[in-house]
Amino acid sequence: MSARSRRRIGARGREAGTALLFLLPLFVLVVGLIIYPFYRAIWLSLTDKLVGYPERFVGIRNYTYLAQDDAFQQVIWNSMVFTVASVALKVVTGLAMALVLNNVIRGRNFLRGLFLLPWITSTVIIALTWRWMFDAFPGRGFLNSFLLDVGLLSRPVAFMATPAGAMTAVVIANWWRAFPFFGVSFLAGMVSIPRELYEAASVDGASAGRRFWHITLPGLKHVIIVTTLLSFILTINDFNIIYVMTRGGPGTATQVFATYSYQVAFNQLRWGRGVTISIFVVPILVVGIVLISRYLLRDRR
Amino acid sequence: MTRVLTWLGLVVFLLLILVPFWWIASMSFKTYEQIQFAVSIYVPHPFTWENYTGLWTDTRFPLWLRNSLVTALVVTLITSVVASLGGYAVARLRFPGREAVASLILILYLIPPALLFIPLYRVLTELGATNGLSALFLSYPTFTVPFCTWLLIGFFKALPEELEEAALIDGAGRVTAFVRVLLPLAAPGLVASAIFAFTLSWNEFLYALVFITDETRITVPVGLNLLIYGDVFHWGQLMAASVITTIPVVALYIFIHRWMAEGLVAGSVKG
């Protein structure tokens, strides 16, 4: 033990040197391709940069413009509806999935793996898949094919043609992709709740509903908070599903932060304003990141 | 009662997960006429491979597949080197600011790509790296490296310290101890991290869409997006392309799914 600690003290300086060497590639990458671009983003948001023209400093004009822009108000509202609706659905379905799998003894690992398939599939393919599920044309659209076939519809419906229909479709696609992840995370949490708690509650005559409410949910609190926060951050920044399914349409009915930012920057070629749109998300992101870091860094210690 | 509910729930979830996959897969085996006239809705009958062969000969899909593969392999290699070095340093070496570096890596992992695509495009343009796969080699590590480093920190921390101590006492330097002792022990973690890096690159869409416009240099997800909005009526080919693209990821996933489900509960995969 003493040899070990003596060695430690002697080697401390060298260890820091080695650490610097080992971390160097990471630092170069982070500074050059994350921190520097982020700094550039802040600068761009203070200019009126149009593609092909030199940028001019305009102060906070992009921010004030967006704050008064009706289209952007719509984007904020859409992003909130999209995020809150899909995350809430994910939590509820995830709980149901975890409860079901928790009761399965044989084949649980297999089913858990199978249920996670949407989570590992490319989001572009998932978006394409749900576009076809909802497609107005019966040969391609599963819902139309199926409902016509069983006689619940008499002629095809263009599900995604209305603003509400399009929003529902993108929420469902986003939910379908991620709820298995919630289910598997919640299952891992459920398995770690001590069995004695349930046995004691059963002896005291607590019903299944009360056991769920008073034992399962409190036991899952931590994992529910972490997965919800994580999913919130990812969902509010979603680009792939909405871009591929609706391009933000019909009109601006499903336009969210990332797709709007892309549209302004690459269709209207207004880079300054496009960047400003993504910077509006930063405060939400910071709150989310601070909360998650607290939980996850505590876990690591 | 619980048994009935469990069975019922299981059936509902199985249908929910499998029907969309089945719909795509079955359409990839239907002829144009079968799709057009909505016949043999649930099971392709007769069954045809023409979409797969057509995809291979009539479209640029093989080229896109090659681009995706090259990108994913290069990014996985870069990521494995950078993340294993960084993960080891944070997990095992004592230096001032270690906790701060660990927090920074977590924060970087949580930054969504949608935040940085415009300024990153400018930076890549200045480096002369847009409109080619090199744009992706440079930009994908911005999300794969923080994630894989975070993963490997946990992995290196869990390895027994005594083995490394023994190597050091025997006179090996830190670098030798890392290469000879720690890396082989961490092999399962490195494999998992490599698979995640590969999958994240393989599935990525936004950066590839923004940074590359040349149709011969795009990756599969961007190509699929082109096909769906192009004036192409080869619906079956599009489905076949989706099936082919999903297969490698599923194959890799079979290796790590148990580890993925039981390991890091929060933040196993980003996407």
Interface residues (C-beta under 8 A of the other chain):
Chain A: A3 R4 R7 R8 R12 R14 E15 A16 T18 A19 L20 F22 L23 P25 L26 L29 V30 G32 L33 I34 Y36 P37 F38 R40 A41 L44 A96 M97 L99 V100 N103 V104 N109 L111 R112 G113 L114 F115 L116 L117 P118 W119 I120 T121 S122 T123 V124 I125 L128 T129 W130 R131 W132 M133 P138 G139 R140 F142 S145 F146 L148 D149 W176 P180 F181 V184 S185 L187 A188 G189 A208 V223 V226 T227 L230 I233 L234 N237 D238 F239 N240 Y243 V244 F257 A258 S261 Y262 A265 F266 W271 G274 V275 S278 V281 V282 L285 G288 I289 I292 S293 Y295 L296 L297 R300
Chain B: T2 R3 L5 T6 G9 L10 F13 L14 L16 I17 V19 P20 F21 W23 I24 M27 Q34 I35 Q36 F37 A38 I41 V81 V82 A83 L85 G86 Y88 A89 V90 L93 R94 F95 P96 R98 V101 A102 S103 L104 I105 L106 I107 L108 L110 I111 P112 P113 A114 L115 L116 F117 I118 P119 L120 R122 V123 L138 S139 P141 T142 V145 P146 T149 I153 G154 K157 E165 L168 I169 R174 V175 F178 T199 W202 N203 F205 L206 L209 V210 P221 L224 N225 I228 W235 L238 M239 S242 T245 T246 V249 V250 Y253 I254 H257 R258 M260 A261 E262 V265 A266 G267 S268 V269 K270 G271
